[in-house]
């Protein structure tokens, strides 16, 4: 499948500080090992775990990634080559890439991926140009993380784990048969909702069993060793140190230095990859800068991270009613503005003045969709959606329309619209960006907000959320539930002072960490970026300046 999310060559911003990892302090939840850190290195295992995705057969792990909408393989962290296939002709958006290893013992690794609707796919001979897949399983959208974790059961076959939104962990044991590569899921752990990244490795401590590195919401990295016991596959977590949210992604390609132990990679916002070399006890040697220029990768295989989706850009309308867009560069910066739609700056698209919103992922290909209300009809127009009028009814009855993403839990983007009496309605999408189910009333009182916006996941739980600015200047978060009957939990106050901005827009992910960011402009024309850090309950980092001259725009979307 081809990933249709768009990205551009990134421009560097200030480098994040490398982190020195200290072993030690124990936490209370979840329970940690009784010792104060990793013990002495173990003797090397008789049979070392091979890297699960060694593309060129050199004994070192390689990385699957997406750049500019194409899936690629990076060999040794540098040269890349395309993987010449995409899943089917519907062009569905890839949500995650998983490299489980050699599942059938023929010496070649398999490749797996998920789509927005919760299907899990596997392709055995992925290095050919044929469409399709060799195995498909549905219903995986009940999980917010699916992780390849090496051999956890000690039978020589690689396994999967999957975590529910409530933090329960299920083990899917490998079978060795590509016709049914995994057994039924068995619950093996609970209380894991605190982890915002779960990275599986082939073997980090030298016992030949798969292991995990997990990052919690209080900024710690923990090592969870595998036991080889299917009934209790995990040892107690051991804390390796704090400060790991200085990295926007953690991932593993397993063994990078040829010693048979799985190493960890960490990406800074400006695209530097740091290697943490495994010592054989679950801990690391001091980090070294391994590669640079990785900020353009919008998807990294085996990262176990939240996924930004859909609206990785934002839009603006100027005084001539022309629509402009700026693409996120995945490092907190954006491209120069480009005109969206036909026409030019002096004679823009005549329909541009009717734009009311830009929706997130209404179509299965994951792209954003421009919404226009013309003579009471809702008109959609997107990169891969033919412009047309959709849905019945009088859409001029709504004074705010927002497309934050999937609110119903089916993986397909939805709309919310507020009518002039202050009632909010949900319009559930069908993945075509052409049709919506009958509206569902969500409740009244929404006219206390002067701005409603949303694009993807704000609080890092994998669900689409909604943001609303009150007339009191406070910004409120409505966390998504994935339930169409009650799509939001109780609102959270994110703080005041937001009425000082004339423009607000949400971007699904501008900084490469998978959570939503907010762009704000003031009357003087200064623009700012508020970086989402979902691990901290939807709170934003202090604002970062984006420069001046933005008062040429009357509205942001």
N, C-alpha and C positions, 0 to 999 in steps of 0.2 A: 504494500500500500504506500502511496505517496502522502506524506504529511503536508497539508496545504497551509499550515500556519506560516506567516511570512516573517522574515527577519532580514537585516542588512548587516554589512560589515561594520563591526562596532568600533567606536572611538573610545580610547582609553580615558578613564578617570583616575583619580588618585588611588594608589594601591592600598589594599587592606594590609594591616600588620600581621605578619606570620605569628602563629601562636605556639608558645612553648607548652608542651603537654606535661602536666605533673600528675603523677599517680598519688592516690591517697584517699581523701575524705569520703566517708560513707554518707549515703542519703537514706531517708526513711521510707520513701515510696517511689518506685517499687523496692522491695528489700534487696540489699546488696550483700555481696560476699562478706564474711566475717573478717577476712584479712584486710589490709590497708592498701591493696593494690595488686597488680600482677605479681606472681611469684617468680622464682628463678626460671630461666628458659628451660624448656623440656628437651629431652633428647629427641632427635629427629625421628619422625615416624618411618617405619620400614617402607611403606608405600606412600610417597608424597602425593598430595592432591594436585592434579594438573590444573592449569588455568582453564576456566570453563569456556572461554572464547579466545582461542589462539588461532587467529585467522590464517596466518602464514606458516604455522608449524614450527616457530623458532623456540618454543618452550616458554614464551612470555605472553601475558595477556594483552588483548587488544580491546578497543572501545567502540561501541556503536553509538552514533549520535545523529542528530538532525541539524542541518544548516541550510538556510534558505529554502526550506520545504523539501529537501531531499535527504533520504536516509543514507548514511555513510559509515564506513569502517575506518578508524584511525589506527594505524600500525605504529607502535612505539610512541604514541602521542603526537605524531607529526603528520606524515603523509596520509591522505585520505583517498578512498575510492568509493564510488557509489555502489549501493546494493541495488541491483537493477530489477526490482519488481515492486509492485504495490498490490495491495490486498485484493481489491476488486474494482469494478468500474464505477462504484458509487462514490469513490474518493473520500471515504470516511476518514476522520481525523484520528491519527494515532495518539493515544493518551499515555502510553507507557511502552518501553521496550525492555525485555527481560532476556538475559542470556543464561539459560539454565545449565548449559554444558552439553555433554554427549549423553543423551537420554537412552539410546539403544545400544551403546557399546560398539558402534562401528568405526570409531575414531574421529568422527566429524561432529562438531557442535550443532545443536539446533538453535533456532531463533524464535522468540515469542513476543507477542505484542497484544495490547488491548485497544478496543475502540470505545467511543463515548457511551454506547449503549450497553456496555458491560460484557461483551464477548471477548474471550481469550483465544488467541490463534497461535498455531505452531507451524513453522515451515522447516523441513529437513534440509532440502537442497536450496538454500536461500541465495546462492550465488548464480542464479540463472534468471533470465528475463521473463519467465512465464508468470502470469498472474496466478493468484490462488494461494492455497494453504493446504497443509496435510492433515490438520486436525483443528476443530473448533469446539469450544464449549461456551455455553451462555450462562447468564445469571451472576456474573462476577461483579456487577455493580453494587452488590451488598458490601463489598470490601473497598476500603480507601487506600490500601497498600497491598500489592502482590509482589513478593520478593523471592528471587532465587537464592537459596541458602546453602547450596552444596549438598553433601550427603549428611543428613542429620540423624539418620536411623542406623548407620553403620553397616548397611547391606551392600554398599558399593554403588548405589543408584542415587542420583541427585533428586532432591525434593524441592517443593515450593512451600512457602507459608503465606497466609493471607490474613490481614487484620480487618475486622469490622470497624464501623464508625464508633462503636461503643468500646473498642479496645480489646475485644476477644481475638485470640490468635488461633488459626486453624492450620494444621499440618496436612499437606497433600503429598503422600509418599510416592516416590517414583516407582514405576512398574517395570521399566525396561522395554515396554511395548509402545511404539509410536502410535498405534491405533487407539490406545487408551493409556496415555503416558503417565497418568496419576490416579491414585486411588481416591476414594471419597475423603472429604475433609473431616478431620478429627480435631476437636477443640483441645489445645494443649497449654494455653496460657490465657490470662485475662489481666485487665488493668494496664494495658499498653497504650492507652489513648494519650498518654503524656509524651510519647515519642513523635517528633515531627519528621524525622528521617530514620529509616531502617535500611541498613546496607548489609546484604549478605555476601560472605566471602567463602572461598573454597576451603581454606584452612589457615588460620592466623597463628595458632599455638602449637603446631607441629604434631598433632595427634591423628591427623588424617580425617577429621570430622569437620563438617561445615560450622561456621561461626557467624556472629552478627556484631556489627557496630551500630549503636543507636544514639541519637541525639535527643535530649529531652528539652522541654519548654523552658527550663531554667538554665539552659546554655551549656549543659554538661555533655560530654561524650562518655558512653558506657560500652564496655566490652561484655558480650554475652557468649560464652563458649558453648559449643555443642557437646552433648553427652554421648551420642550414638545410641540412645535409648528412645524408641519411638513413643513410649508412654510419657516420658519426661525428657524432652529433647534439649532443654536449656539449663545451663548452670545459672547460679545467681549472678546478677550484673555486678561488674566491677567498674568503679568510676575512674576515668582516665584524665580528667581535668575539665576546666571551664573555658569559656570564651569562643566556643565553636560556631556561634552565629556570625562571626566575622566572615565566615564562608557562606556563599549562597547555595552551594551544592557540595555534597559528599558522595563519592562513588568508589567502586573498586573494579579493577580489571584483574584482580587476583595477583599472581606473582609477576612483578615488573623487573626484578633484578636477578632472577634465575636461581634463588636459594630455596625454592619450594614452599615459601610462606607467602600468604596473601597480604599485599600492602594496601594502604588506603590513600585515595586522592582527595584533595579539597580545593575547590575553585573559589578564588576571590571575585569580587564584583567586576574588577577590571580585566578578568580573564586569565589570570595566572593560575596554573595548577601546581600545588605543592604536594610532594610525595612524602607520606609517612611510612617509612620502611619498617615492616614487622620484625620484632626481635625474637619471636617464638614464645612469648609469654602472654600475648594479648596486647602488650604495649608497643611503643614505637621508639625508634631512634629519632634524633632531632629532625624536624622537617627540612626539606630542601626544595627549592624552586625547580620544578621538573620541566614544565613547558609554559608557554605564554600564547596569547591570541585565542583563547577558548571562550571568550565572552559571546561570540556569535552562535554558539551551540545552544539551541532552544530546547533540546531534549537530549538527555544523557542516559544511556542504558545502565541498568543496575544501580541506580542512585536511590531508589526507594523514597523519593521526594514528592511533595505535592506538585501538581502540574497546573501551571497557568494555561488558559485556553481561550481561544476566540479573539478578543479585542486587545491585541498587543500593540495598540496604537490609540491615538485620540484625534478628535476632529474639532474643527472650529468654523464658524460662519462670520464673514467680514461684513462691512457696511454695504457692500454691493451684493450681499446675499450669496456670494461664492462660498462653496464648501472646500475646506482645506484639511489635509491630514498630515500627521507626523508619525512615522513608524518608530516604535521602541527599538533600541539597539542592544537591549539585554544587559546594559551596564548602567542604567539610570539616565542615559542620554537619548536624544531623539534625532531623526533625520531632519533636514530642512523641510519646510512645508511644501507640499505639492497639491495642485488642484485635483479635486476628486469629481469626476463626471465630465461630460462634454463641455465645450466652450473654452473661454479663456478669461483672464482676469477682468477684462473690460466687458465681455459678454458671456457671463457664466451660464451654466445650465439653468434654464428658466424654472426648473422644478426645485433647484437648490434652496430657494427661500422657504419651501414647505417642509424642510427637514426638521423633525422634532426629536429624533434620538438616533443613536447607533447601537444596535442590539448585539449581544454577545452570543455567537454560536447557535443561531437559529437553524442553520443548515448542518447536515451531517459532516460537511467538509471542514467545519470548525471556523470558517471565516466570519468576520463581522458583517452586519447587514444594516444599511441605511434605511431608516423609516421616515416616510413622508405622508402627511395627511393632506390630501387634495380633494376639495369639495366633499369633505366628510368621509372619503374612502382612504383606507390605509394602503399605501404603496410601499413595496419593498424593493430594494436595489442593493446588490452586493457584488463582490469580486467574481463569484461563481454562481450567482443567482440572477436569472433574467428578471428585469424590472416588470412588475405587474401589480394590479390591485388585488388585495387579498381580504378575506373575512367579510362578513356581513355587518350591518349596523352602521351607526353614525359615530365615527371616531373623533369627530370634532367635539363630542360631549366630554372628552377627556382633556385635562389641561396638563397632564404629565404622563408620558409613556416611557418605560424603562425596560431594557432587555438585559438583566444581570447574568443570565445563563440558565442552567437547569435548576429549577426550584422544586420539581416534582419527583426527582429521583430516578427518572427513566433515561437519563443521559442526554436528553434533547433540550435545547434552549427554549425558554418561555418568556412571556412578557408580563409585566404588571402595569396597570394603568389606573390613574386616579381621576375620578369624575369631578365635576365642578361643585358637588356637594361634599367632597372630601372623603368619599368612599374609595377604597382600593380594591381592584379586581385582578384576578389571575387569569391569563390566557395561556393555556398549556399548548406548546408547539408539538408538531409531529415530525420534525427533522427535515422538512422540505422548505421551510421559510415561506410557505404558501398558505398553510392552513393552521387554524387554532381550534381547540375545543371550546365549547360554550363557556363563557366567563364564570368564574367562581368568586363570590363576594368574600373578601378577606376582612372587612371591617371598616368602620368609619373613623373620623377624627384625624385623617391624614392631611387636612388643610392647615394643620399647625406647622407643616413643613413648607419652606419656600424652595427647597431643592431636594429631589430624590434621585439617587444615582446608584449605579452598581455595575460591576463587571467581574464576575468570577468570585474567588475565595478570599475573603478578608482575614478571617481568623485562623486559617491554616488547618481546618478540619476536613477539607476536601469538598465541602458543599458551597454552592453559590450563595452569596449574602446580599443584603441591601443596605445602603447608607442613606441617611436622611438628615438634612440640616434644618433645625428648628428656627422659629422666629426669634428665639432667645440666643441664637448664634452657636448653639451646641450642635456637635455632630453626633449622631446616634447610629449604632450598628444594630441591624436586625439579623442575627445569625440564621442561616438556612437550616432546615431540618431534612429536606428531601421528601417531605410529605405534602402532596398537593392540597390536602384538606386543611392543613395547618402548617404552611411553609416556613414560618419564622418562630424562633424562640423569643423570649422577652428581650426587649431592647437593652442595649448597653450604652451608657454615656461615655463618649470618647473625648469629651472636653469642649471648652468654649472657645470663642474668638474667631469662629469660622465665618461670621457675618462680615468680616473685613475683606472678603474676597468677592469679586464680581463674577468670576467664572470658576466652575468646578467640573472636573471630569475624572472618571475612574478608568484605569488601564489594567487589564487582566494581570499583566506582569511586565514591569519595565526594568527590573533589576535582577532577573534570573533566579529568584528564589521560589517562584511558584505562587506567590500571593499578590493580592491586588494592591496597586499604588494609586495615589490621588494627585492630580495636577490642579493647582490653584493659581489664579491670576488676580491682581488687585487693580484698582482704578488707575494707578500710575503706570501700568503696563508691565510690572514685574511678575514673573512666573516662578513658581516653586513646586518642588516635588516632595510629597510625603511618602516615604518608603514604607510599604506594608511589612510587618514582621509578625505574621500570624501566630508564631510560637508564643507571643506575649498577649494572647487574648484579643487580637484585633487592634492593638495600639499601634500607632504610627511612630516612626522615628522623627526626631526634630527635622524641620523642613530643610531642604537643600535648594539653593537658588539655581534657576534655569536661565536667568538673564532678563533683559528688558525688551520693550517694543511690542509687547503682546496686547496692548490696548487697541490694536487695529482690528481685533476680533470682538464681536458683540456677544458671542455665546460659544461655550465649549460643550462638546458631547463626549 
